[in-house]
Amino acid sequence: MTENTADNTTRTPTATTPEPTARQRVGYVLGRTLPTQLHPWVIADTTGPGATRRYATRCLIPLIPILAGLLLIPGPWIIRTGMVLLLFLPFVYFLLALKNIYLRHRLVSHGIDPRLLNATKQRRLDQEQASYESRYRSAP
């Protein structure tokens, strides 16, 4: 694992962080790995603000043509809507349930420490614990 520093957890892509080209970005969305110099961008993409939204968007866009095709099947609207919902609702449920597993796989496939996914959450929990202990624990 190459990058395991905690200061990369809140980094967002900036002018100093190199961004992938359009071809590299399409490959990244399709599951390819990016070069080492783009690891800060990968970290920001998987752990930064909006990571869940980007992940869900990337997974739901390929589903739209399938659901639209189901709506074109002849029959009553209730049947067509039911078919779409029977596919869409479980898909979204499992999409969100497996988010951390997929993002962890994305980091590992790039050779980045997967613990970066939990670093922000752990920092917030540590702050809450320190606040609690300062308020309710008396010094011996």
KENUVEX-316900 format. One record per residue: residue number from 1; x, y, z of N, C-alpha, C in turn; residue in three letters. Coordinates in Angstrom, 1 decimal, padded with zeros to 4 digits. Each point is the difference from the previous one (the first is absolute). Layout:
# KENUVEX-316900
<site resi="NUM" n_u="X" n_v="Y" n_w="Z" ca_u="X" ca_v="Y" ca_w="Z" c_u="X" c_v="Y" c_w="Z" resn="ALA"/>
...
//
This chain:
# KENUVEX-316900
<site resi="1" n_u="000.8" n_v="-001.2" n_w="000.0" ca_u="-000.8" ca_v="001.2" ca_w="000.0" c_u="000.9" c_v="001.2" c_w="000.0" resn="MET"/>
<site resi="2" n_u="-000.2" n_v="000.9" n_w="-000.9" ca_u="000.9" ca_v="001.1" ca_w="-000.2" c_u="-000.4" c_v="001.2" c_w="000.8" resn="THR"/>
<site resi="3" n_u="-001.3" n_v="000.4" n_w="000.0" ca_u="-000.3" ca_v="001.3" ca_w="000.7" c_u="-000.9" c_v="-000.4" c_w="001.2" resn="GLU"/>
<site resi="4" n_u="000.5" n_v="000.2" n_w="001.2" ca_u="-000.8" ca_v="-000.3" ca_w="001.2" c_u="000.0" c_v="001.2" c_w="000.9" resn="ASN"/>
<site resi="5" n_u="000.3" n_v="001.2" n_w="-000.4" ca_u="000.0" ca_v="001.1" ca_w="000.9" c_u="-001.4" c_v="000.5" c_w="000.1" resn="THR"/>
<site resi="6" n_u="-000.4" n_v="000.5" n_w="001.2" ca_u="-001.3" ca_v="000.5" ca_w="000.3" c_u="-000.3" c_v="001.3" c_w="-000.6" resn="ALA"/>
<site resi="7" n_u="001.0" n_v="000.8" n_w="-000.4" ca_u="-000.3" ca_v="001.3" ca_w="-000.5" c_u="-000.6" c_v="000.0" c_w="-001.4" resn="ASP"/>
<site resi="8" n_u="000.0" n_v="-001.2" n_w="-000.6" ca_u="-000.7" ca_v="-000.1" ca_w="-001.4" c_u="-001.5" c_v="-000.2" c_w="000.1" resn="ASN"/>
<site resi="9" n_u="-000.5" n_v="-000.2" n_w="001.2" ca_u="-001.4" ca_v="-000.4" ca_w="000.1" c_u="-001.0" c_v="001.1" c_w="-000.4" resn="THR"/>
<site resi="10" n_u="000.4" n_v="001.3" n_w="000.3" ca_u="-001.0" ca_v="001.0" ca_w="-000.3" c_u="000.5" c_v="000.8" c_w="-001.2" resn="THR"/>
<site resi="11" n_u="000.9" n_v="-000.4" n_w="-000.7" ca_u="000.5" ca_v="000.7" ca_w="-001.2" c_u="-001.0" c_v="-000.1" c_w="-001.1" resn="ARG"/>
<site resi="12" n_u="-000.2" n_v="001.1" n_w="-000.6" ca_u="-000.9" ca_v="000.1" ca_w="-001.2" c_u="000.9" c_v="000.4" c_w="-001.2" resn="THR"/>
<site resi="13" n_u="-000.4" n_v="-000.4" n_w="-001.2" ca_u="000.8" ca_v="000.3" ca_w="-001.1" c_u="000.1" c_v="001.6" c_w="-000.2" resn="PRO"/>
<site resi="14" n_u="001.2" n_v="000.4" n_w="-000.1" ca_u="000.2" ca_v="001.5" ca_w="-000.2" c_u="000.9" c_v="000.2" c_w="-001.2" resn="THR"/>
<site resi="15" n_u="000.4" n_v="001.2" n_w="-000.2" ca_u="000.8" ca_v="000.3" ca_w="-001.2" c_u="001.3" c_v="-000.7" c_w="000.1" resn="ALA"/>
<site resi="16" n_u="000.5" n_v="-000.2" n_w="001.2" ca_u="001.3" ca_v="-000.7" ca_w="000.2" c_u="000.0" c_v="-001.5" c_w="-000.2" resn="THR"/>
<site resi="17" n_u="-001.2" n_v="-000.6" n_w="000.2" ca_u="-000.2" ca_v="-001.4" ca_w="-000.1" c_u="-000.3" c_v="-000.3" c_w="-001.5" resn="THR"/>
<site resi="18" n_u="000.9" n_v="-000.9" n_w="-000.6" ca_u="-000.3" ca_v="-000.3" ca_w="-001.4" c_u="-001.3" c_v="-000.8" c_w="-000.1" resn="PRO"/>
<site resi="19" n_u="-000.7" n_v="000.3" n_w="-001.1" ca_u="-001.2" ca_v="-000.7" ca_w="-000.3" c_u="000.1" c_v="-000.9" c_w="-001.2" resn="GLU"/>
<site resi="20" n_u="-000.7" n_v="-001.1" n_w="000.0" ca_u="000.1" ca_v="-000.9" ca_w="-001.2" c_u="-000.5" c_v="000.6" c_w="-001.2" resn="PRO"/>
<site resi="21" n_u="000.5" n_v="-000.4" n_w="-001.1" ca_u="-000.5" ca_v="000.4" ca_w="-001.3" c_u="-001.4" c_v="-000.7" c_w="-000.2" resn="THR"/>
<site resi="22" n_u="-000.7" n_v="000.5" n_w="-001.0" ca_u="-001.3" ca_v="-000.6" ca_w="-000.3" c_u="000.1" c_v="-001.5" c_w="-000.2" resn="ALA"/>
<site resi="23" n_u="001.0" n_v="-000.5" n_w="-000.8" ca_u="000.2" ca_v="-001.4" ca_w="-000.2" c_u="000.3" c_v="-000.7" c_w="001.3" resn="ARG"/>
<site resi="24" n_u="000.8" n_v="000.5" n_w="000.8" ca_u="000.3" ca_v="-000.6" ca_w="001.3" c_u="-001.2" c_v="-000.1" c_w="000.9" resn="GLN"/>
<site resi="25" n_u="-000.8" n_v="001.1" n_w="-000.1" ca_u="-001.2" ca_v="000.0" ca_w="000.9" c_u="-001.0" c_v="-001.0" c_w="-000.4" resn="ARG"/>
<site resi="26" n_u="-000.2" n_v="-000.2" n_w="-001.3" ca_u="-000.9" ca_v="-001.0" ca_w="-000.5" c_u="000.5" c_v="-001.4" c_w="000.4" resn="VAL"/>
<site resi="27" n_u="001.3" n_v="-000.2" n_w="-000.1" ca_u="000.6" ca_v="-001.3" ca_w="000.4" c_u="-000.2" c_v="-000.2" c_w="001.5" resn="GLY"/>
<site resi="28" n_u="000.2" n_v="001.1" n_w="000.8" ca_u="-000.2" ca_v="-000.1" ca_w="001.5" c_u="-001.4" c_v="-000.4" c_w="000.3" resn="TYR"/>
<site resi="29" n_u="-001.0" n_v="000.6" n_w="-000.7" ca_u="-001.4" ca_v="-000.3" ca_w="000.3" c_u="-000.3" c_v="-001.4" c_w="-000.4" resn="VAL"/>
<site resi="30" n_u="000.7" n_v="-000.6" n_w="-001.0" ca_u="-000.2" ca_v="-001.3" ca_w="-000.4" c_u="000.8" c_v="-001.0" c_w="000.8" resn="LEU"/>
<site resi="31" n_u="000.8" n_v="000.4" n_w="000.9" ca_u="000.7" ca_v="-000.9" ca_w="001.0" c_u="001.5" c_v="000.0" c_w="-000.2" resn="GLY"/>
<site resi="32" n_u="000.6" n_v="000.7" n_w="-000.9" ca_u="001.4" ca_v="000.0" ca_w="-000.2" c_u="000.7" c_v="000.8" c_w="001.1" resn="ARG"/>
<site resi="33" n_u="001.3" n_v="-000.3" n_w="000.2" ca_u="000.8" ca_v="000.8" ca_w="000.9" c_u="000.6" c_v="001.2" c_w="-000.6" resn="THR"/>
<site resi="34" n_u="000.3" n_v="001.0" n_w="000.7" ca_u="000.6" ca_v="001.2" ca_w="-000.5" c_u="001.5" c_v="000.0" c_w="000.4" resn="LEU"/>
<site resi="35" n_u="000.8" n_v="000.8" n_w="-000.6" ca_u="001.5" ca_v="000.0" ca_w="000.3" c_u="000.2" c_v="000.6" c_w="001.4" resn="PRO"/>
<site resi="36" n_u="001.2" n_v="-000.3" n_w="000.6" ca_u="000.3" ca_v="000.4" ca_w="001.3" c_u="-000.2" c_v="001.5" c_w="000.3" resn="THR"/>
<site resi="37" n_u="000.4" n_v="000.8" n_w="-001.0" ca_u="-000.1" ca_v="001.5" ca_w="000.3" c_u="-001.4" c_v="000.4" c_w="000.1" resn="GLN"/>
<site resi="38" n_u="-001.0" n_v="-000.8" n_w="-000.3" ca_u="-001.4" ca_v="000.4" ca_w="000.2" c_u="-000.6" c_v="-000.6" c_w="001.2" resn="LEU"/>
<site resi="39" n_u="000.8" n_v="-000.6" n_w="000.9" ca_u="-000.5" ca_v="-000.6" ca_w="001.2" c_u="-000.7" c_v="001.1" c_w="000.9" resn="HIS"/>
<site resi="40" n_u="000.5" n_v="001.2" n_w="000.2" ca_u="-000.7" ca_v="001.0" ca_w="000.8" c_u="-001.4" c_v="000.3" c_w="-000.6" resn="PRO"/>
<site resi="41" n_u="-000.2" n_v="-000.1" n_w="-001.3" ca_u="-001.3" ca_v="000.2" ca_w="-000.6" c_u="-000.9" c_v="-001.2" c_w="000.4" resn="TRP"/>
<site resi="42" n_u="000.5" n_v="-001.2" n_w="-000.1" ca_u="-000.8" ca_v="-001.2" ca_w="000.3" c_u="-000.4" c_v="000.1" c_w="001.5" resn="VAL"/>
<site resi="43" n_u="000.9" n_v="000.4" n_w="000.9" ca_u="-000.4" ca_v="000.1" ca_w="001.4" c_u="-001.1" c_v="001.0" c_w="000.2" resn="ILE"/>
<site resi="44" n_u="000.2" n_v="001.2" n_w="-000.7" ca_u="-001.1" ca_v="001.0" ca_w="000.1" c_u="-001.3" c_v="-000.5" c_w="-000.6" resn="ALA"/>
<site resi="45" n_u="000.1" n_v="-000.8" n_w="-001.0" ca_u="-001.2" ca_v="-000.5" ca_w="-000.7" c_u="-000.8" c_v="-001.0" c_w="000.9" resn="ASP"/>
<site resi="46" n_u="000.8" n_v="-000.8" n_w="000.7" ca_u="-000.7" ca_v="-001.1" ca_w="000.8" c_u="-000.2" c_v="000.4" c_w="001.4" resn="THR"/>
<site resi="47" n_u="000.6" n_v="001.0" n_w="000.6" ca_u="-000.2" ca_v="000.3" ca_w="001.4" c_u="-000.4" c_v="001.5" c_w="000.2" resn="THR"/>
<site resi="48" n_u="000.0" n_v="000.8" n_w="-001.0" ca_u="-000.3" ca_v="001.4" ca_w="000.1" c_u="-001.5" c_v="000.3" c_w="000.0" resn="GLY"/>
<site resi="49" n_u="-000.3" n_v="001.2" n_w="000.2" ca_u="-001.4" ca_v="000.4" ca_w="-000.1" c_u="-000.7" c_v="-000.4" c_w="-001.3" resn="PRO"/>
<site resi="50" n_u="-001.2" n_v="-000.6" n_w="000.1" ca_u="-000.7" ca_v="-000.4" ca_w="-001.2" c_u="000.4" c_v="-001.3" c_w="-000.5" resn="GLY"/>
<site resi="51" n_u="000.8" n_v="-000.8" n_w="000.7" ca_u="000.4" ca_v="-001.3" ca_w="-000.5" c_u="-001.2" c_v="-001.0" c_w="-000.1" resn="ALA"/>
<site resi="52" n_u="-000.9" n_v="000.1" n_w="000.9" ca_u="-001.2" ca_v="-000.9" ca_w="-000.1" c_u="-000.8" c_v="000.4" c_w="-001.2" resn="THR"/>
<site resi="53" n_u="-000.2" n_v="001.3" n_w="-000.2" ca_u="-000.8" ca_v="000.4" ca_w="-001.2" c_u="000.7" c_v="-000.4" c_w="-001.3" resn="ARG"/>
<site resi="54" n_u="001.3" n_v="000.2" n_w="-000.1" ca_u="000.7" ca_v="-000.4" ca_w="-001.2" c_u="-000.1" c_v="-001.5" c_w="-000.3" resn="ARG"/>
<site resi="55" n_u="000.1" n_v="-000.8" n_w="001.1" ca_u="000.0" ca_v="-001.5" ca_w="-000.1" c_u="-001.4" c_v="-000.4" c_w="-000.4" resn="TYR"/>
<site resi="56" n_u="-001.1" n_v="000.6" n_w="000.6" ca_u="-001.3" ca_v="-000.4" ca_w="-000.4" c_u="-000.3" c_v="000.4" c_w="-001.4" resn="ALA"/>
<site resi="57" n_u="000.4" n_v="001.2" n_w="-000.4" ca_u="-000.2" ca_v="000.5" ca_w="-001.4" c_u="000.6" c_v="-001.0" c_w="-001.0" resn="THR"/>
<site resi="58" n_u="001.3" n_v="-000.3" n_w="000.2" ca_u="000.7" ca_v="-000.9" ca_w="-000.9" c_u="-000.7" c_v="-001.4" c_w="-000.1" resn="ARG"/>
<site resi="59" n_u="-000.6" n_v="-000.4" n_w="001.1" ca_u="-000.7" ca_v="-001.4" ca_w="-000.1" c_u="-001.4" c_v="000.1" c_w="-000.6" resn="CYS"/>
<site resi="60" n_u="-000.7" n_v="001.1" n_w="000.2" ca_u="-001.4" ca_v="000.1" ca_w="-000.4" c_u="-000.1" c_v="000.4" c_w="-001.5" resn="LEU"/>
<site resi="61" n_u="000.9" n_v="000.7" n_w="-000.5" ca_u="-000.1" ca_v="000.4" ca_w="-001.4" c_u="-000.1" c_v="-001.2" c_w="-001.0" resn="ILE"/>
<site resi="62" n_u="000.8" n_v="-001.1" n_w="000.2" ca_u="-000.2" ca_v="-001.1" ca_w="-001.0" c_u="-001.4" c_v="-000.7" c_w="000.2" resn="PRO"/>
<site resi="63" n_u="-000.6" n_v="000.2" n_w="001.1" ca_u="-001.3" ca_v="-000.7" ca_w="000.3" c_u="-001.2" c_v="000.7" c_w="-000.7" resn="LEU"/>
<site resi="64" n_u="000.2" n_v="001.3" n_w="-000.3" ca_u="-001.1" ca_v="000.8" ca_w="-000.6" c_u="-000.5" c_v="-000.6" c_w="-001.3" resn="ILE"/>
<site resi="65" n_u="000.8" n_v="-000.4" n_w="-001.0" ca_u="-000.5" ca_v="-000.6" ca_w="-001.2" c_u="-000.8" c_v="-001.3" c_w="000.2" resn="PRO"/>
<site resi="66" n_u="000.4" n_v="-000.8" n_w="001.0" ca_u="-000.7" ca_v="-001.2" ca_w="000.3" c_u="-001.4" c_v="000.3" c_w="000.5" resn="ILE"/>
<site resi="67" n_u="000.0" n_v="000.9" n_w="000.9" ca_u="-001.3" ca_v="000.4" ca_w="000.6" c_u="-000.9" c_v="000.6" c_w="-001.0" resn="LEU"/>
<site resi="68" n_u="000.6" n_v="000.9" n_w="-000.9" ca_u="-000.8" ca_v="000.6" ca_w="-001.0" c_u="-000.6" c_v="-001.1" c_w="-001.0" resn="ALA"/>
<site resi="69" n_u="000.8" n_v="-001.0" n_w="-000.3" ca_u="-000.4" ca_v="-001.1" ca_w="-000.8" c_u="-001.2" c_v="-000.7" c_w="000.6" resn="GLY"/>
<site resi="70" n_u="000.0" n_v="-000.2" n_w="001.3" ca_u="-001.1" ca_v="-000.7" ca_w="000.6" c_u="-001.3" c_v="000.8" c_w="000.0" resn="LEU"/>
<site resi="71" n_u="000.2" n_v="001.4" n_w="000.0" ca_u="-001.2" ca_v="000.8" ca_w="-000.1" c_u="-000.6" c_v="-000.1" c_w="-001.4" resn="LEU"/>
<site resi="72" n_u="000.7" n_v="-000.4" n_w="-001.0" ca_u="-000.5" ca_v="-000.1" ca_w="-001.4" c_u="-000.7" c_v="-001.3" c_w="-000.3" resn="LEU"/>
<site resi="73" n_u="000.0" n_v="-001.0" n_w="001.0" ca_u="-000.7" ca_v="-001.2" ca_w="-000.2" c_u="-001.5" c_v="000.2" c_w="000.0" resn="ILE"/>
<site resi="74" n_u="-000.7" n_v="-000.5" n_w="-000.9" ca_u="-001.5" ca_v="000.3" ca_w="000.0" c_u="-000.7" c_v="-000.7" c_w="001.2" resn="PRO"/>
<site resi="75" n_u="-000.9" n_v="000.8" n_w="000.5" ca_u="-000.8" ca_v="-000.5" ca_w="001.1" c_u="-000.5" c_v="001.2" c_w="000.9" resn="GLY"/>
<site resi="76" n_u="-000.7" n_v="-000.3" n_w="001.0" ca_u="-000.5" ca_v="001.1" ca_w="000.9" c_u="001.2" c_v="000.7" c_w="000.7" resn="PRO"/>
<site resi="77" n_u="-000.2" n_v="001.2" n_w="000.3" ca_u="001.0" ca_v="000.8" ca_w="000.7" c_u="000.4" c_v="-000.6" c_w="001.3" resn="TRP"/>
<site resi="78" n_u="-000.9" n_v="-000.6" n_w="000.7" ca_u="000.3" ca_v="-000.5" ca_w="001.3" c_u="001.0" c_v="-001.2" c_w="-000.1" resn="ILE"/>
<site resi="79" n_u="-000.1" n_v="-000.8" n_w="-001.0" ca_u="000.9" ca_v="-001.1" ca_w="-000.2" c_u="001.4" c_v="000.5" c_w="-000.4" resn="ILE"/>
<site resi="80" n_u="000.0" n_v="001.0" n_w="-000.9" ca_u="001.3" ca_v="000.6" ca_w="-000.4" c_u="000.7" c_v="000.7" c_w="001.1" resn="ARG"/>
<site resi="81" n_u="-000.8" n_v="000.7" n_w="000.8" ca_u="000.6" ca_v="000.7" ca_w="001.1" c_u="000.5" c_v="-001.0" c_w="001.1" resn="THR"/>
<site resi="82" n_u="-000.8" n_v="-001.1" n_w="000.2" ca_u="000.4" ca_v="-001.0" ca_w="000.9" c_u="001.3" c_v="-000.7" c_w="-000.4" resn="GLY"/>
<site resi="83" n_u="000.2" n_v="-000.2" n_w="-001.3" ca_u="001.2" ca_v="-000.7" ca_w="-000.5" c_u="001.2" c_v="000.9" c_w="000.3" resn="MET"/>
<site resi="84" n_u="-000.2" n_v="001.3" n_w="-000.3" ca_u="001.1" ca_v="001.0" ca_w="000.2" c_u="000.4" c_v="000.0" c_w="001.5" resn="VAL"/>
<site resi="85" n_u="-001.0" n_v="000.1" n_w="000.9" ca_u="000.2" ca_v="000.2" ca_w="001.4" c_u="000.7" c_v="-001.3" c_w="000.6" resn="LEU"/>
<site resi="86" n_u="-000.5" n_v="-001.2" n_w="-000.6" ca_u="000.6" ca_v="-001.2" ca_w="000.5" c_u="001.5" c_v="-000.2" c_w="-000.3" resn="LEU"/>
<site resi="87" n_u="000.4" n_v="000.7" n_w="-001.0" ca_u="001.5" ca_v="000.0" ca_w="-000.3" c_u="000.7" c_v="001.2" c_w="000.7" resn="LEU"/>
<site resi="88" n_u="-000.6" n_v="001.1" n_w="-000.1" ca_u="000.6" ca_v="001.2" ca_w="000.5" c_u="000.2" c_v="000.1" c_w="001.5" resn="PHE"/>
<site resi="89" n_u="-001.0" n_v="-000.4" n_w="000.8" ca_u="000.1" ca_v="000.1" ca_w="001.5" c_u="001.1" c_v="-000.9" c_w="000.6" resn="LEU"/>
<site resi="90" n_u="000.0" n_v="-001.3" n_w="-000.4" ca_u="001.1" ca_v="-000.8" ca_w="000.5" c_u="001.4" c_v="000.4" c_w="-000.5" resn="PRO"/>
<site resi="91" n_u="000.0" n_v="000.4" n_w="-001.2" ca_u="001.3" ca_v="000.5" ca_w="-000.6" c_u="000.6" c_v="001.1" c_w="000.9" resn="PHE"/>
<site resi="92" n_u="-000.9" n_v="001.0" n_w="000.3" ca_u="000.5" ca_v="001.2" ca_w="000.8" c_u="000.3" c_v="-000.5" c_w="001.4" resn="VAL"/>
<site resi="93" n_u="-000.7" n_v="-000.9" n_w="000.6" ca_u="000.2" ca_v="-000.5" ca_w="001.3" c_u="001.4" c_v="-000.6" c_w="000.1" resn="TYR"/>
<site resi="94" n_u="000.3" n_v="-000.9" n_w="-000.9" ca_u="001.3" ca_v="-000.7" ca_w="000.0" c_u="001.1" c_v="000.9" c_w="-000.5" resn="PHE"/>
<site resi="95" n_u="-000.3" n_v="000.9" n_w="-000.8" ca_u="001.0" ca_v="001.0" ca_w="-000.5" c_u="000.5" c_v="000.8" c_w="001.3" resn="LEU"/>
<site resi="96" n_u="-000.9" n_v="000.4" n_w="000.8" ca_u="000.5" ca_v="000.8" ca_w="001.2" c_u="000.5" c_v="-000.9" c_w="001.1" resn="LEU"/>
<site resi="97" n_u="-000.5" n_v="-001.2" n_w="000.1" ca_u="000.5" ca_v="-001.0" ca_w="001.0" c_u="001.5" c_v="-000.4" c_w="-000.3" resn="ALA"/>
<site resi="98" n_u="000.3" n_v="-000.1" n_w="-001.3" ca_u="001.4" ca_v="-000.4" ca_w="-000.4" c_u="000.9" c_v="001.1" c_w="-000.3" resn="LEU"/>
<site resi="99" n_u="-000.4" n_v="001.2" n_w="000.3" ca_u="000.8" ca_v="001.2" ca_w="-000.4" c_u="001.4" c_v="-000.1" c_w="000.6" resn="LYS"/>
<site resi="100" n_u="000.1" n_v="-000.3" n_w="001.3" ca_u="001.4" ca_v="000.0" ca_w="000.6" c_u="000.8" c_v="-001.1" c_w="-000.5" resn="ASN"/>
<site resi="101" n_u="-000.5" n_v="-001.1" n_w="-000.3" ca_u="000.7" ca_v="-001.1" ca_w="-000.6" c_u="000.6" c_v="000.4" c_w="-001.4" resn="ILE"/>
<site resi="102" n_u="-000.9" n_v="000.6" n_w="-000.8" ca_u="000.5" ca_v="000.4" ca_w="-001.3" c_u="001.1" c_v="001.1" c_w="000.1" resn="TYR"/>
<site resi="103" n_u="-000.3" n_v="001.0" n_w="000.8" ca_u="001.0" ca_v="001.1" ca_w="000.1" c_u="001.3" c_v="-000.5" c_w="000.6" resn="LEU"/>
<site resi="104" n_u="000.0" n_v="-001.0" n_w="000.9" ca_u="001.2" ca_v="-000.6" ca_w="000.6" c_u="000.7" c_v="-000.7" c_w="-001.1" resn="ARG"/>
<site resi="105" n_u="-000.7" n_v="-000.8" n_w="-000.8" ca_u="000.6" ca_v="-000.7" ca_w="-001.2" c_u="000.7" c_v="001.0" c_w="-000.9" resn="HIS"/>
<site resi="106" n_u="-000.7" n_v="001.1" n_w="-000.3" ca_u="000.6" ca_v="001.0" ca_w="-000.9" c_u="001.3" c_v="000.5" c_w="000.6" resn="ARG"/>
<site resi="107" n_u="000.1" n_v="000.3" n_w="001.3" ca_u="001.3" ca_v="000.4" ca_w="000.6" c_u="001.0" c_v="-001.0" c_w="-000.1" resn="LEU"/>
<site resi="108" n_u="-000.3" n_v="-001.3" n_w="000.4" ca_u="000.9" ca_v="-001.1" ca_w="000.0" c_u="000.5" c_v="-000.2" c_w="-001.4" resn="VAL"/>
<site resi="109" n_u="-000.8" n_v="000.0" n_w="-001.0" ca_u="000.4" ca_v="-000.2" ca_w="-001.4" c_u="001.0" c_v="001.0" c_w="-000.5" resn="SER"/>
<site resi="110" n_u="000.0" n_v="001.2" n_w="000.6" ca_u="001.0" ca_v="001.1" ca_w="-000.3" c_u="001.2" c_v="-000.1" c_w="000.9" resn="HIS"/>
<site resi="111" n_u="000.0" n_v="-000.9" n_w="001.0" ca_u="001.2" ca_v="-000.1" ca_w="000.9" c_u="-000.1" c_v="001.0" c_w="001.1" resn="GLY"/>
<site resi="112" n_u="-001.1" n_v="000.5" n_w="000.3" ca_u="-000.2" ca_v="001.0" ca_w="001.1" c_u="-000.6" c_v="-000.7" c_w="001.2" resn="ILE"/>
<site resi="113" n_u="000.4" n_v="000.5" n_w="001.2" ca_u="-000.5" ca_v="-000.5" ca_w="001.2" c_u="-001.5" c_v="000.1" c_w="000.2" resn="ASP"/>
<site resi="114" n_u="-000.7" n_v="-001.1" n_w="000.1" ca_u="-001.5" ca_v="000.0" ca_w="000.1" c_u="-000.5" c_v="000.6" c_w="001.3" resn="PRO"/>
<site resi="115" n_u="000.9" n_v="000.2" n_w="001.0" ca_u="-000.5" ca_v="000.6" ca_w="001.2" c_u="-000.3" c_v="001.5" c_w="-000.1" resn="ARG"/>
<site resi="116" n_u="000.4" n_v="000.6" n_w="-001.2" ca_u="-000.4" ca_v="001.4" ca_w="-000.2" c_u="-001.5" c_v="000.2" c_w="000.0" resn="LEU"/>
<site resi="117" n_u="-000.7" n_v="-001.0" n_w="-000.4" ca_u="-001.5" ca_v="000.1" ca_w="000.0" c_u="-000.6" c_v="000.3" c_w="001.3" resn="LEU"/>
<site resi="118" n_u="000.6" n_v="-000.5" n_w="001.1" ca_u="-000.5" ca_v="000.1" ca_w="001.3" c_u="000.7" c_v="001.1" c_w="000.8" resn="ASN"/>
<site resi="119" n_u="001.0" n_v="000.7" n_w="-000.6" ca_u="000.8" ca_v="001.0" ca_w="000.8" c_u="-000.8" c_v="001.2" c_w="000.4" resn="ALA"/>
<site resi="120" n_u="-000.9" n_v="000.5" n_w="-000.9" ca_u="-000.8" ca_v="001.1" ca_w="000.4" c_u="-001.0" c_v="-000.3" c_w="001.1" resn="THR"/>
<site resi="121" n_u="-000.6" n_v="-001.2" n_w="-000.1" ca_u="-001.0" ca_v="-000.4" ca_w="001.0" c_u="000.7" c_v="-000.3" c_w="001.3" resn="LYS"/>
<site resi="122" n_u="001.2" n_v="-000.6" n_w="000.0" ca_u="000.8" ca_v="-000.2" ca_w="001.2" c_u="000.4" c_v="001.3" c_w="000.7" resn="GLN"/>
<site resi="123" n_u="000.4" n_v="001.0" n_w="-000.8" ca_u="000.4" ca_v="001.3" ca_w="000.5" c_u="-001.2" c_v="000.6" c_w="000.7" resn="ARG"/>
<site resi="124" n_u="-001.2" n_v="000.0" n_w="-000.6" ca_u="-001.2" ca_v="000.5" ca_w="000.7" c_u="-000.3" c_v="-000.7" c_w="001.3" resn="ARG"/>
<site resi="125" n_u="000.1" n_v="-001.3" n_w="000.0" ca_u="-000.3" ca_v="-000.8" ca_w="001.2" c_u="001.0" c_v="000.3" c_w="001.1" resn="LEU"/>
<site resi="126" n_u="001.3" n_v="000.2" n_w="-000.4" ca_u="001.0" ca_v="000.4" ca_w="001.0" c_u="-000.3" c_v="001.4" c_w="000.6" resn="ASP"/>
<site resi="127" n_u="-000.5" n_v="000.9" n_w="-000.8" ca_u="-000.3" ca_v="001.3" ca_w="000.5" c_u="-001.2" c_v="000.0" c_w="000.9" resn="GLN"/>
<site resi="128" n_u="-001.0" n_v="-000.9" n_w="-000.3" ca_u="-001.2" ca_v="-000.1" ca_w="000.9" c_u="000.4" c_v="-000.7" c_w="001.3" resn="GLU"/>
<site resi="129" n_u="000.9" n_v="-001.0" n_w="-000.1" ca_u="000.5" ca_v="-000.6" ca_w="001.3" c_u="000.8" c_v="001.0" c_w="000.8" resn="GLN"/>
<site resi="130" n_u="000.8" n_v="000.7" n_w="-000.6" ca_u="000.8" ca_v="001.0" ca_w="000.8" c_u="-000.9" c_v="001.1" c_w="000.6" resn="ALA"/>
<site resi="131" n_u="-001.0" n_v="000.4" n_w="-000.7" ca_u="-001.0" ca_v="001.0" ca_w="000.5" c_u="-000.8" c_v="-000.6" c_w="001.2" resn="SER"/>
<site resi="132" n_u="-000.4" n_v="-001.3" n_w="-000.2" ca_u="-000.7" ca_v="-000.7" ca_w="001.1" c_u="000.9" c_v="-000.1" c_w="001.3" resn="TYR"/>
<site resi="133" n_u="001.2" n_v="-000.5" n_w="-000.2" ca_u="000.9" ca_v="-000.2" ca_w="001.1" c_u="000.3" c_v="001.4" c_w="000.7" resn="GLU"/>
<site resi="134" n_u="000.1" n_v="001.0" n_w="-000.8" ca_u="000.3" ca_v="001.3" ca_w="000.7" c_u="-001.2" c_v="000.5" c_w="000.8" resn="SER"/>
<site resi="135" n_u="-001.2" n_v="-000.3" n_w="-000.5" ca_u="-001.2" ca_v="000.4" ca_w="000.7" c_u="-000.3" c_v="-000.8" c_w="001.2" resn="ARG"/>
<site resi="136" n_u="000.0" n_v="-001.3" n_w="-000.1" ca_u="-000.6" ca_v="-000.9" ca_w="001.0" c_u="001.0" c_v="-000.8" c_w="000.8" resn="TYR"/>
<site resi="137" n_u="001.3" n_v="000.0" n_w="-000.3" ca_u="000.9" ca_v="-000.8" ca_w="000.7" c_u="000.8" c_v="001.0" c_w="000.9" resn="ARG"/>
<site resi="138" n_u="000.0" n_v="-000.3" n_w="001.3" ca_u="000.7" ca_v="000.9" ca_w="000.9" c_u="001.4" c_v="-000.5" c_w="000.1" resn="SER"/>
<site resi="139" n_u="000.9" n_v="001.0" n_w="000.3" ca_u="001.4" ca_v="-000.4" ca_w="000.1" c_u="000.2" c_v="-000.6" c_w="001.4" resn="ALA"/>
<site resi="140" n_u="000.8" n_v="-001.1" n_w="000.1" ca_u="000.1" ca_v="-000.7" ca_w="001.3" c_u="000.8" c_v="000.8" c_w="000.9" resn="PRO"/>
//
